[in-house]
Amino acid sequence: MIVHFFECRLELVQGDITTQSVDAIVNAANSRLAGGGGVDGAIHAAAGPALLAETDSRYPEGCPTGDAVATSAGQLPAKHVFHAVGPVWRGGMQQEEQQLRSAWRRCLELAVEHSCRSIAFPAISTGVYGYPVDLAARASLETVRDFLVEHRQPEMVRVVLFGEGAYGAFSRVLEEMVQ
Ligand code: APR
């Protein structure tokens, strides 16, 4: 599914984020930047050990929830990896939505700071961290829309959904948003 906000393009695709040829890909990391399973494991496996070496040396304190840090991309087709730390879902009253929006916004800001024309996101927090996917879709896609309307960049934002369920949830929310 593709929609435009001014001259910017927002795409939803089903697939694997590690194969995306874009300027930056976003990792759903933990606050220790220690690597893990899920999309984090897939990104580190595809990028090679340089990524963990770089997060260890540049960000020894890790990264707080709701924030993101940038590294190079090792052997991935992208130029940069933005390691974003989404919230663990604890029922919705612990500022999870605010933190999820902040993680997405920080990645979009990093994209502008690094002159990225294109960026690909996974569905941050919707795996191990347990954020309900329909609620995550709304908070995430509204954040992208608001950023693109305000800043008119990056040119292309792609959300790469790993399964049919996540793709369906994100497309339903996006359809509602553009009606
Ligand atoms: N490409 C795109 N999306 C993927 C991929 C992939 N290769 N692999 C998994 N996903 C999807 C999952 O299906 C889920 O919808 O990414 C989404 C986020 O899931 P997780 O990777 O579990 O991330 P998150 O919920 O944010 O939990 C982060 O998990 O791996 C650890 O170190 C990580 O501790 C951190 C935690």
Residues whose N, C-alpha, C, O or C-beta is under 5 A from the ligand:
A	BS01	APR	G15 D16 I17 T18 A28 A29 N30 G35 G36 G37 G38 V39 D40 G41 A42 G86 P122 A123 I124 S125 T126 G127 V128 Y129 G130 V160 F162 A166
